[in-house]
């Protein structure tokens, strides 16, 4: 007859396997979808889709000093040296201070893998940016690196801290980044969708590799916090 502890361990192992499988499958679906969308655009001569043309034209008629300043700020936060160095290092340091060292490694690995995939697809599809672009940018419109980075951060945060409010904040962050990129005419709307799929897909796939370490780390933190709480309540 199996002991209660063995039964609990078996259940935990099954849940871990299911979680890993779900993360890997969802991540793969998103990455395949992003690649397929880029391939579709490439097969059509890299011309923008009808929805891209409509969205870009609508934004051309939307003149707003606030939106311009907001979009330029998002451009700085989501790309360049700030995004490459400051965001990952500050995020990793915050997780280490929160006693989540494996989470910090997961964050850095996801951001690096996401950036690599974005550059690979940019050079593979070589899609041109809108002619009305208001900023200087690098080669390749598809997918949006800024949106991919935002989606990577959002999904990594959700995997580490699975809370409803984390999901909401992350989703809003990705949408705002996508709007800012298209407002600056740095990307077509479909570029931002591809970026979101790549960023989220990479974070989920990498998360599948780290889920065991993350779960163990979370249990250790919970156990330590409970022990401190019990000690504090003792007379």
Buried (B, 14 or more C-beta within 10 A) or exposed (E): EEEEEEEEEEEEEEEBEEBBEBBBEBBBEBBEBBBEBBBEBBEEEBEBBEEBBEBBEEBEEEEEEEBBEBBBEBBEBBBEEEBBEEBBEEBBEEBEEEEBEBBBBBBBBBBBBBBEBBBEBBEBBEBBBBEEBBBEBEEBBBBBBBBBBBBBBBBBBBBBBEEEEBBEBBBEBBBBBBBBBBBBBBBBBBBBBBBBBBBBBBBBBBBBBBBBBBBEBBEEBEEEEEEEEEEEEEE
